[in-house]
């Protein structure tokens, strides 16, 4: 991402896995709007009774030209899984950025959602697979690595699963930097 992502951990020890997950999700925001000047993510575990289990709070503060956009997932509307809570907050951030872009350019007709496709090949033993792209680039296949899959276990992916993804240029052609399961065909 052109804008460095600042991550603050409150009442929770810093984690390399959480930092990497936030970094991947924040990088994807640039596909929705590439003129962000700040992205600050706060990950917090508020003090709770033990009977209620762990709930997390995630807040994303983005500064774009002329506006500050804040997304917050509070313990009441989150899951027990920190990564899932982060995903929920970033899904909201993507929608907010799409709305912001529509306000800037009401004449813009392009659909700003990431490309979609169907898993055409998956090699569980080797840790990678391919996505058959739908839409304008139909017929093209995009490589993805097990570490690109977010919100689902790589081992559970099968041929025919519908996904959305963020595409980037890889060493050997197009590859997906992030892959999200959206359903089965």
PyMOL CGO cylinders between C-alpha atoms (Angstrom):
from pymol import cmd
from pymol.cgo import CYLINDER

trace = [
    CYLINDER, 0.00, 0.00, 0.00, 1.33, 3.46, -0.84, 0.3, 1, 1, 1, 1, 1, 1,
    CYLINDER, 1.33, 3.46, -0.84, 0.15, 4.74, 2.54, 0.3, 1, 1, 1, 1, 1, 1,
    CYLINDER, 0.15, 4.74, 2.54, 1.77, 2.95, 5.48, 0.3, 1, 1, 1, 1, 1, 1,
    CYLINDER, 1.77, 2.95, 5.48, -0.68, 1.30, 7.80, 0.3, 1, 1, 1, 1, 1, 1,
    CYLINDER, -0.68, 1.30, 7.80, -0.38, 2.12, 11.47, 0.3, 1, 1, 1, 1, 1, 1,
    CYLINDER, -0.38, 2.12, 11.47, -1.60, -0.61, 13.83, 0.3, 1, 1, 1, 1, 1, 1,
    CYLINDER, -1.60, -0.61, 13.83, -2.23, -0.05, 17.53, 0.3, 1, 1, 1, 1, 1, 1,
    CYLINDER, -2.23, -0.05, 17.53, -2.84, -2.94, 19.93, 0.3, 1, 1, 1, 1, 1, 1,
    CYLINDER, -2.84, -2.94, 19.93, -4.76, -2.10, 23.12, 0.3, 1, 1, 1, 1, 1, 1,
    CYLINDER, -4.76, -2.10, 23.12, -5.05, -4.57, 26.00, 0.3, 1, 1, 1, 1, 1, 1,
    CYLINDER, -5.05, -4.57, 26.00, -3.83, -7.31, 23.68, 0.3, 1, 1, 1, 1, 1, 1,
    CYLINDER, -3.83, -7.31, 23.68, -0.23, -8.31, 22.94, 0.3, 1, 1, 1, 1, 1, 1,
    CYLINDER, -0.23, -8.31, 22.94, 1.06, -7.39, 19.46, 0.3, 1, 1, 1, 1, 1, 1,
    CYLINDER, 1.06, -7.39, 19.46, 0.92, -10.31, 17.04, 0.3, 1, 1, 1, 1, 1, 1,
    CYLINDER, 0.92, -10.31, 17.04, 2.81, -10.82, 13.78, 0.3, 1, 1, 1, 1, 1, 1,
    CYLINDER, 2.81, -10.82, 13.78, -0.11, -12.85, 12.39, 0.3, 1, 1, 1, 1, 1, 1,
    CYLINDER, -0.11, -12.85, 12.39, -2.64, -10.10, 13.17, 0.3, 1, 1, 1, 1, 1, 1,
    CYLINDER, -2.64, -10.10, 13.17, -0.28, -7.44, 11.79, 0.3, 1, 1, 1, 1, 1, 1,
    CYLINDER, -0.28, -7.44, 11.79, 0.11, -9.40, 8.54, 0.3, 1, 1, 1, 1, 1, 1,
    CYLINDER, 0.11, -9.40, 8.54, -3.65, -9.96, 8.28, 0.3, 1, 1, 1, 1, 1, 1,
    CYLINDER, -3.65, -9.96, 8.28, -4.38, -6.25, 8.80, 0.3, 1, 1, 1, 1, 1, 1,
    CYLINDER, -4.38, -6.25, 8.80, -1.68, -5.38, 6.26, 0.3, 1, 1, 1, 1, 1, 1,
    CYLINDER, -1.68, -5.38, 6.26, -3.22, -7.63, 3.59, 0.3, 1, 1, 1, 1, 1, 1,
    CYLINDER, -3.22, -7.63, 3.59, -6.70, -6.24, 4.17, 0.3, 1, 1, 1, 1, 1, 1,
    CYLINDER, -6.70, -6.24, 4.17, -5.46, -2.62, 4.21, 0.3, 1, 1, 1, 1, 1, 1,
    CYLINDER, -5.46, -2.62, 4.21, -3.54, -3.18, 0.96, 0.3, 1, 1, 1, 1, 1, 1,
    CYLINDER, -3.54, -3.18, 0.96, -6.78, -4.28, -0.67, 0.3, 1, 1, 1, 1, 1, 1,
    CYLINDER, -6.78, -4.28, -0.67, -8.42, -0.95, 0.24, 0.3, 1, 1, 1, 1, 1, 1,
    CYLINDER, -8.42, -0.95, 0.24, -6.25, 0.69, -2.38, 0.3, 1, 1, 1, 1, 1, 1,
    CYLINDER, -6.25, 0.69, -2.38, -8.19, -1.17, -5.11, 0.3, 1, 1, 1, 1, 1, 1,
    CYLINDER, -8.19, -1.17, -5.11, -11.26, 0.84, -4.00, 0.3, 1, 1, 1, 1, 1, 1,
    CYLINDER, -11.26, 0.84, -4.00, -9.52, 4.22, -3.59, 0.3, 1, 1, 1, 1, 1, 1,
    CYLINDER, -9.52, 4.22, -3.59, -5.83, 4.94, -4.15, 0.3, 1, 1, 1, 1, 1, 1,
    CYLINDER, -5.83, 4.94, -4.15, -5.60, 8.48, -2.73, 0.3, 1, 1, 1, 1, 1, 1,
    CYLINDER, -5.60, 8.48, -2.73, -5.85, 7.65, 0.96, 0.3, 1, 1, 1, 1, 1, 1,
    CYLINDER, -5.85, 7.65, 0.96, -3.39, 9.66, 3.07, 0.3, 1, 1, 1, 1, 1, 1,
    CYLINDER, -3.39, 9.66, 3.07, -3.77, 7.75, 6.34, 0.3, 1, 1, 1, 1, 1, 1,
    CYLINDER, -3.77, 7.75, 6.34, -4.90, 4.34, 7.53, 0.3, 1, 1, 1, 1, 1, 1,
    CYLINDER, -4.90, 4.34, 7.53, -4.79, 3.67, 11.27, 0.3, 1, 1, 1, 1, 1, 1,
    CYLINDER, -4.79, 3.67, 11.27, -6.17, 0.40, 12.66, 0.3, 1, 1, 1, 1, 1, 1,
    CYLINDER, -6.17, 0.40, 12.66, -6.81, -0.10, 16.38, 0.3, 1, 1, 1, 1, 1, 1,
    CYLINDER, -6.81, -0.10, 16.38, -7.23, -3.68, 17.63, 0.3, 1, 1, 1, 1, 1, 1,
    CYLINDER, -7.23, -3.68, 17.63, -8.54, -3.94, 21.17, 0.3, 1, 1, 1, 1, 1, 1,
    CYLINDER, -8.54, -3.94, 21.17, -9.74, -6.55, 23.63, 0.3, 1, 1, 1, 1, 1, 1,
    CYLINDER, -9.74, -6.55, 23.63, -11.99, -4.68, 26.06, 0.3, 1, 1, 1, 1, 1, 1,
    CYLINDER, -11.99, -4.68, 26.06, -12.17, -6.00, 29.61, 0.3, 1, 1, 1, 1, 1, 1,
    CYLINDER, -12.17, -6.00, 29.61, -15.04, -8.50, 29.82, 0.3, 1, 1, 1, 1, 1, 1,
    CYLINDER, -15.04, -8.50, 29.82, -16.36, -11.09, 32.24, 0.3, 1, 1, 1, 1, 1, 1,
    CYLINDER, -16.36, -11.09, 32.24, -14.89, -14.52, 31.63, 0.3, 1, 1, 1, 1, 1, 1,
    CYLINDER, -14.89, -14.52, 31.63, -18.35, -16.04, 31.16, 0.3, 1, 1, 1, 1, 1, 1,
    CYLINDER, -18.35, -16.04, 31.16, -18.97, -13.88, 28.10, 0.3, 1, 1, 1, 1, 1, 1,
    CYLINDER, -18.97, -13.88, 28.10, -15.86, -15.04, 26.26, 0.3, 1, 1, 1, 1, 1, 1,
    CYLINDER, -15.86, -15.04, 26.26, -13.42, -12.91, 24.32, 0.3, 1, 1, 1, 1, 1, 1,
    CYLINDER, -13.42, -12.91, 24.32, -14.87, -10.20, 22.13, 0.3, 1, 1, 1, 1, 1, 1,
    CYLINDER, -14.87, -10.20, 22.13, -12.74, -7.79, 20.16, 0.3, 1, 1, 1, 1, 1, 1,
    CYLINDER, -12.74, -7.79, 20.16, -13.07, -4.19, 19.01, 0.3, 1, 1, 1, 1, 1, 1,
    CYLINDER, -13.07, -4.19, 19.01, -11.54, -3.10, 15.70, 0.3, 1, 1, 1, 1, 1, 1,
    CYLINDER, -11.54, -3.10, 15.70, -11.52, 0.50, 14.52, 0.3, 1, 1, 1, 1, 1, 1,
    CYLINDER, -11.52, 0.50, 14.52, -10.25, 1.72, 11.15, 0.3, 1, 1, 1, 1, 1, 1,
    CYLINDER, -10.25, 1.72, 11.15, -9.51, 5.41, 10.68, 0.3, 1, 1, 1, 1, 1, 1,
    CYLINDER, -9.51, 5.41, 10.68, -8.92, 6.43, 7.04, 0.3, 1, 1, 1, 1, 1, 1,
    CYLINDER, -8.92, 6.43, 7.04, -8.14, 9.94, 5.86, 0.3, 1, 1, 1, 1, 1, 1,
    CYLINDER, -8.14, 9.94, 5.86, -9.12, 10.71, 2.26, 0.3, 1, 1, 1, 1, 1, 1,
    CYLINDER, -9.12, 10.71, 2.26, -9.21, 14.08, 0.48, 0.3, 1, 1, 1, 1, 1, 1,
    CYLINDER, -9.21, 14.08, 0.48, -11.67, 16.30, 2.35, 0.3, 1, 1, 1, 1, 1, 1,
    CYLINDER, -11.67, 16.30, 2.35, -12.85, 13.70, 4.84, 0.3, 1, 1, 1, 1, 1, 1,
    CYLINDER, -12.85, 13.70, 4.84, -11.99, 11.32, 7.65, 0.3, 1, 1, 1, 1, 1, 1,
    CYLINDER, -11.99, 11.32, 7.65, -13.77, 7.95, 7.48, 0.3, 1, 1, 1, 1, 1, 1,
    CYLINDER, -13.77, 7.95, 7.48, -14.03, 5.90, 10.67, 0.3, 1, 1, 1, 1, 1, 1,
    CYLINDER, -14.03, 5.90, 10.67, -15.27, 2.32, 10.84, 0.3, 1, 1, 1, 1, 1, 1,
    CYLINDER, -15.27, 2.32, 10.84, -15.76, 0.61, 14.19, 0.3, 1, 1, 1, 1, 1, 1,
    CYLINDER, -15.76, 0.61, 14.19, -16.71, -2.95, 15.10, 0.3, 1, 1, 1, 1, 1, 1,
    CYLINDER, -16.71, -2.95, 15.10, -17.68, -3.06, 18.77, 0.3, 1, 1, 1, 1, 1, 1,
    CYLINDER, -17.68, -3.06, 18.77, -17.85, -6.19, 20.95, 0.3, 1, 1, 1, 1, 1, 1,
    CYLINDER, -17.85, -6.19, 20.95, -21.65, -6.29, 20.68, 0.3, 1, 1, 1, 1, 1, 1,
    CYLINDER, -21.65, -6.29, 20.68, -21.54, -6.82, 16.90, 0.3, 1, 1, 1, 1, 1, 1,
    CYLINDER, -21.54, -6.82, 16.90, -18.44, -8.98, 16.55, 0.3, 1, 1, 1, 1, 1, 1,
    CYLINDER, -18.44, -8.98, 16.55, -17.34, -12.59, 16.75, 0.3, 1, 1, 1, 1, 1, 1,
    CYLINDER, -17.34, -12.59, 16.75, -15.06, -14.39, 19.19, 0.3, 1, 1, 1, 1, 1, 1,
    CYLINDER, -15.06, -14.39, 19.19, -12.44, -14.68, 16.43, 0.3, 1, 1, 1, 1, 1, 1,
    CYLINDER, -12.44, -14.68, 16.43, -10.15, -11.65, 16.07, 0.3, 1, 1, 1, 1, 1, 1,
    CYLINDER, -10.15, -11.65, 16.07, -9.41, -12.33, 12.38, 0.3, 1, 1, 1, 1, 1, 1,
    CYLINDER, -9.41, -12.33, 12.38, -13.15, -12.54, 11.62, 0.3, 1, 1, 1, 1, 1, 1,
    CYLINDER, -13.15, -12.54, 11.62, -13.73, -9.24, 13.44, 0.3, 1, 1, 1, 1, 1, 1,
    CYLINDER, -13.73, -9.24, 13.44, -10.94, -7.63, 11.41, 0.3, 1, 1, 1, 1, 1, 1,
    CYLINDER, -10.94, -7.63, 11.41, -12.51, -8.97, 8.21, 0.3, 1, 1, 1, 1, 1, 1,
    CYLINDER, -12.51, -8.97, 8.21, -15.92, -7.57, 9.19, 0.3, 1, 1, 1, 1, 1, 1,
    CYLINDER, -15.92, -7.57, 9.19, -14.40, -4.13, 9.84, 0.3, 1, 1, 1, 1, 1, 1,
    CYLINDER, -14.40, -4.13, 9.84, -12.50, -4.11, 6.54, 0.3, 1, 1, 1, 1, 1, 1,
    CYLINDER, -12.50, -4.11, 6.54, -15.60, -5.29, 4.63, 0.3, 1, 1, 1, 1, 1, 1,
    CYLINDER, -15.60, -5.29, 4.63, -17.38, -2.23, 6.07, 0.3, 1, 1, 1, 1, 1, 1,
    CYLINDER, -17.38, -2.23, 6.07, -14.40, -0.02, 5.15, 0.3, 1, 1, 1, 1, 1, 1,
    CYLINDER, -14.40, -0.02, 5.15, -14.59, -1.23, 1.53, 0.3, 1, 1, 1, 1, 1, 1,
    CYLINDER, -14.59, -1.23, 1.53, -18.30, -0.32, 1.37, 0.3, 1, 1, 1, 1, 1, 1,
    CYLINDER, -18.30, -0.32, 1.37, -17.63, 3.10, 2.91, 0.3, 1, 1, 1, 1, 1, 1,
    CYLINDER, -17.63, 3.10, 2.91, -14.86, 3.79, 0.39, 0.3, 1, 1, 1, 1, 1, 1,
    CYLINDER, -14.86, 3.79, 0.39, -17.13, 2.74, -2.50, 0.3, 1, 1, 1, 1, 1, 1,
    CYLINDER, -17.13, 2.74, -2.50, -19.79, 5.17, -1.24, 0.3, 1, 1, 1, 1, 1, 1,
    CYLINDER, -19.79, 5.17, -1.24, -17.19, 7.93, -0.92, 0.3, 1, 1, 1, 1, 1, 1,
    CYLINDER, -17.19, 7.93, -0.92, -15.99, 7.38, -4.51, 0.3, 1, 1, 1, 1, 1, 1,
    CYLINDER, -15.99, 7.38, -4.51, -19.61, 7.48, -5.76, 0.3, 1, 1, 1, 1, 1, 1,
    CYLINDER, -19.61, 7.48, -5.76, -20.05, 10.86, -4.00, 0.3, 1, 1, 1, 1, 1, 1,
    CYLINDER, -20.05, 10.86, -4.00, -16.89, 12.20, -5.62, 0.3, 1, 1, 1, 1, 1, 1,
    CYLINDER, -16.89, 12.20, -5.62, -17.81, 10.94, -9.07, 0.3, 1, 1, 1, 1, 1, 1,
    CYLINDER, -17.81, 10.94, -9.07, -21.57, 10.50, -9.40, 0.3, 1, 1, 1, 1, 1, 1,
    CYLINDER, -21.57, 10.50, -9.40, -21.11, 10.00, -13.16, 0.3, 1, 1, 1, 1, 1, 1,
    CYLINDER, -21.11, 10.00, -13.16, -18.86, 7.00, -12.54, 0.3, 1, 1, 1, 1, 1, 1,
    CYLINDER, -18.86, 7.00, -12.54, -20.64, 3.92, -13.84, 0.3, 1, 1, 1, 1, 1, 1,
    CYLINDER, -20.64, 3.92, -13.84, -17.90, 1.40, -13.23, 0.3, 1, 1, 1, 1, 1, 1,
    CYLINDER, -17.90, 1.40, -13.23, -18.56, -1.24, -10.64, 0.3, 1, 1, 1, 1, 1, 1,
    CYLINDER, -18.56, -1.24, -10.64, -15.74, -0.95, -8.15, 0.3, 1, 1, 1, 1, 1, 1,
    CYLINDER, -15.74, -0.95, -8.15, -15.99, -4.35, -6.53, 0.3, 1, 1, 1, 1, 1, 1,
    CYLINDER, -15.99, -4.35, -6.53, -13.04, -6.71, -6.86, 0.3, 1, 1, 1, 1, 1, 1,
    CYLINDER, -13.04, -6.71, -6.86, -13.04, -9.31, -9.64, 0.3, 1, 1, 1, 1, 1, 1,
    CYLINDER, -13.04, -9.31, -9.64, -14.85, -12.59, -9.08, 0.3, 1, 1, 1, 1, 1, 1,
    CYLINDER, -14.85, -12.59, -9.08, -14.25, -16.10, -10.27, 0.3, 1, 1, 1, 1, 1, 1,
    CYLINDER, -14.25, -16.10, -10.27, -14.51, -19.78, -9.53, 0.3, 1, 1, 1, 1, 1, 1,
    CYLINDER, -14.51, -19.78, -9.53, -11.73, -22.01, -8.26, 0.3, 1, 1, 1, 1, 1, 1,
    CYLINDER, -11.73, -22.01, -8.26, -10.79, -24.09, -11.28, 0.3, 1, 1, 1, 1, 1, 1,
    CYLINDER, -10.79, -24.09, -11.28, -7.84, -26.02, -9.81, 0.3, 1, 1, 1, 1, 1, 1,
    CYLINDER, -7.84, -26.02, -9.81, -6.61, -26.53, -6.28, 0.3, 1, 1, 1, 1, 1, 1,
    CYLINDER, -6.61, -26.53, -6.28, -3.51, -28.43, -5.19, 0.3, 1, 1, 1, 1, 1, 1,
    CYLINDER, -3.51, -28.43, -5.19, -3.87, -28.92, -1.43, 0.3, 1, 1, 1, 1, 1, 1,
    CYLINDER, -3.87, -28.92, -1.43, -0.59, -30.84, -1.15, 0.3, 1, 1, 1, 1, 1, 1,
    CYLINDER, -0.59, -30.84, -1.15, 1.35, -28.03, -2.90, 0.3, 1, 1, 1, 1, 1, 1,
    CYLINDER, 1.35, -28.03, -2.90, -0.45, -25.08, -1.29, 0.3, 1, 1, 1, 1, 1, 1,
    CYLINDER, -0.45, -25.08, -1.29, -1.76, -23.26, -4.36, 0.3, 1, 1, 1, 1, 1, 1,
    CYLINDER, -1.76, -23.26, -4.36, -4.54, -23.15, -6.93, 0.3, 1, 1, 1, 1, 1, 1,
    CYLINDER, -4.54, -23.15, -6.93, -6.07, -21.24, -9.83, 0.3, 1, 1, 1, 1, 1, 1,
    CYLINDER, -6.07, -21.24, -9.83, -9.18, -19.09, -10.23, 0.3, 1, 1, 1, 1, 1, 1,
    CYLINDER, -9.18, -19.09, -10.23, -11.17, -18.99, -13.49, 0.3, 1, 1, 1, 1, 1, 1,
    CYLINDER, -11.17, -18.99, -13.49, -12.01, -15.29, -13.82, 0.3, 1, 1, 1, 1, 1, 1,
    CYLINDER, -12.01, -15.29, -13.82, -15.59, -14.19, -14.57, 0.3, 1, 1, 1, 1, 1, 1,
    CYLINDER, -15.59, -14.19, -14.57, -16.67, -11.01, -16.35, 0.3, 1, 1, 1, 1, 1, 1,
    CYLINDER, -16.67, -11.01, -16.35, -14.49, -8.96, -18.72, 0.3, 1, 1, 1, 1, 1, 1,
    CYLINDER, -14.49, -8.96, -18.72, -11.43, -11.17, -18.26, 0.3, 1, 1, 1, 1, 1, 1,
    CYLINDER, -11.43, -11.17, -18.26, -13.41, -14.42, -18.63, 0.3, 1, 1, 1, 1, 1, 1,
    CYLINDER, -13.41, -14.42, -18.63, -11.23, -17.31, -19.76, 0.3, 1, 1, 1, 1, 1, 1,
    CYLINDER, -11.23, -17.31, -19.76, -8.20, -16.04, -17.85, 0.3, 1, 1, 1, 1, 1, 1,
    CYLINDER, -8.20, -16.04, -17.85, -6.83, -18.02, -14.89, 0.3, 1, 1, 1, 1, 1, 1,
    CYLINDER, -6.83, -18.02, -14.89, -5.25, -16.34, -11.89, 0.3, 1, 1, 1, 1, 1, 1,
    CYLINDER, -5.25, -16.34, -11.89, -2.82, -18.11, -9.55, 0.3, 1, 1, 1, 1, 1, 1,
    CYLINDER, -2.82, -18.11, -9.55, -3.33, -17.95, -5.78, 0.3, 1, 1, 1, 1, 1, 1,
    CYLINDER, -3.33, -17.95, -5.78, -1.27, -19.22, -2.84, 0.3, 1, 1, 1, 1, 1, 1,
    CYLINDER, -1.27, -19.22, -2.84, -2.65, -20.74, 0.36, 0.3, 1, 1, 1, 1, 1, 1,
    CYLINDER, -2.65, -20.74, 0.36, -1.54, -17.62, 2.29, 0.3, 1, 1, 1, 1, 1, 1,
    CYLINDER, -1.54, -17.62, 2.29, -3.77, -15.44, 0.08, 0.3, 1, 1, 1, 1, 1, 1,
    CYLINDER, -3.77, -15.44, 0.08, -6.96, -17.08, 1.33, 0.3, 1, 1, 1, 1, 1, 1,
    CYLINDER, -6.96, -17.08, 1.33, -8.72, -14.96, 3.96, 0.3, 1, 1, 1, 1, 1, 1,
    CYLINDER, -8.72, -14.96, 3.96, -11.63, -15.96, 6.16, 0.3, 1, 1, 1, 1, 1, 1,
    CYLINDER, -11.63, -15.96, 6.16, -11.56, -19.64, 5.16, 0.3, 1, 1, 1, 1, 1, 1,
    CYLINDER, -11.56, -19.64, 5.16, -9.10, -22.51, 5.54, 0.3, 1, 1, 1, 1, 1, 1,
    CYLINDER, -9.10, -22.51, 5.54, -7.21, -23.35, 2.35, 0.3, 1, 1, 1, 1, 1, 1,
    CYLINDER, -7.21, -23.35, 2.35, -7.74, -27.06, 2.98, 0.3, 1, 1, 1, 1, 1, 1,
    CYLINDER, -7.74, -27.06, 2.98, -11.53, -26.56, 2.71, 0.3, 1, 1, 1, 1, 1, 1,
    CYLINDER, -11.53, -26.56, 2.71, -11.39, -25.03, -0.77, 0.3, 1, 1, 1, 1, 1, 1,
    CYLINDER, -11.39, -25.03, -0.77, -12.57, -27.17, -3.67, 0.3, 1, 1, 1, 1, 1, 1,
    CYLINDER, -12.57, -27.17, -3.67, -13.08, -26.77, -7.40, 0.3, 1, 1, 1, 1, 1, 1,
    CYLINDER, -13.08, -26.77, -7.40, -16.28, -24.82, -8.08, 0.3, 1, 1, 1, 1, 1, 1,
    CYLINDER, -16.28, -24.82, -8.08, -16.13, -22.54, -5.02, 0.3, 1, 1, 1, 1, 1, 1,
    CYLINDER, -16.13, -22.54, -5.02, -16.99, -18.93, -5.95, 0.3, 1, 1, 1, 1, 1, 1,
    CYLINDER, -16.99, -18.93, -5.95, -14.51, -16.29, -4.80, 0.3, 1, 1, 1, 1, 1, 1,
    CYLINDER, -14.51, -16.29, -4.80, -13.69, -12.62, -5.07, 0.3, 1, 1, 1, 1, 1, 1,
    CYLINDER, -13.69, -12.62, -5.07, -10.07, -11.56, -5.12, 0.3, 1, 1, 1, 1, 1, 1,
    CYLINDER, -10.07, -11.56, -5.12, -7.59, -8.73, -5.45, 0.3, 1, 1, 1, 1, 1, 1,
    CYLINDER, -7.59, -8.73, -5.45, -5.31, -9.20, -8.45, 0.3, 1, 1, 1, 1, 1, 1,
    CYLINDER, -5.31, -9.20, -8.45, -1.69, -8.14, -8.74, 0.3, 1, 1, 1, 1, 1, 1,
    CYLINDER, -1.69, -8.14, -8.74, 1.19, -8.81, -11.12, 0.3, 1, 1, 1, 1, 1, 1,
    CYLINDER, 1.19, -8.81, -11.12, 3.27, -11.79, -10.04, 0.3, 1, 1, 1, 1, 1, 1,
    CYLINDER, 3.27, -11.79, -10.04, 6.60, -13.12, -11.29, 0.3, 1, 1, 1, 1, 1, 1,
    CYLINDER, 6.60, -13.12, -11.29, 4.86, -15.47, -13.73, 0.3, 1, 1, 1, 1, 1, 1,
    CYLINDER, 4.86, -15.47, -13.73, 1.73, -13.48, -14.54, 0.3, 1, 1, 1, 1, 1, 1,
    CYLINDER, 1.73, -13.48, -14.54, -1.41, -12.42, -12.68, 0.3, 1, 1, 1, 1, 1, 1,
    CYLINDER, -1.41, -12.42, -12.68, -1.90, -13.67, -9.15, 0.3, 1, 1, 1, 1, 1, 1,
    CYLINDER, -1.90, -13.67, -9.15, -4.40, -13.06, -6.37, 0.3, 1, 1, 1, 1, 1, 1,
    CYLINDER, -4.40, -13.06, -6.37, -3.01, -11.24, -3.35, 0.3, 1, 1, 1, 1, 1, 1,
    CYLINDER, -3.01, -11.24, -3.35, -6.20, -11.93, -1.37, 0.3, 1, 1, 1, 1, 1, 1,
    CYLINDER, -6.20, -11.93, -1.37, -8.98, -14.49, -1.95, 0.3, 1, 1, 1, 1, 1, 1,
    CYLINDER, -8.98, -14.49, -1.95, -12.38, -14.42, -0.22, 0.3, 1, 1, 1, 1, 1, 1,
    CYLINDER, -12.38, -14.42, -0.22, -14.95, -17.22, -0.49, 0.3, 1, 1, 1, 1, 1, 1,
    CYLINDER, -14.95, -17.22, -0.49, -18.40, -15.94, -1.53, 0.3, 1, 1, 1, 1, 1, 1,
    CYLINDER, -18.40, -15.94, -1.53, -20.21, -19.25, -2.18, 0.3, 1, 1, 1, 1, 1, 1,
    CYLINDER, -20.21, -19.25, -2.18, -20.33, -22.44, -4.21, 0.3, 1, 1, 1, 1, 1, 1,
    CYLINDER, -20.33, -22.44, -4.21, -21.46, -22.91, -7.79, 0.3, 1, 1, 1, 1, 1, 1,
]
cmd.load_cgo(trace, "trace")
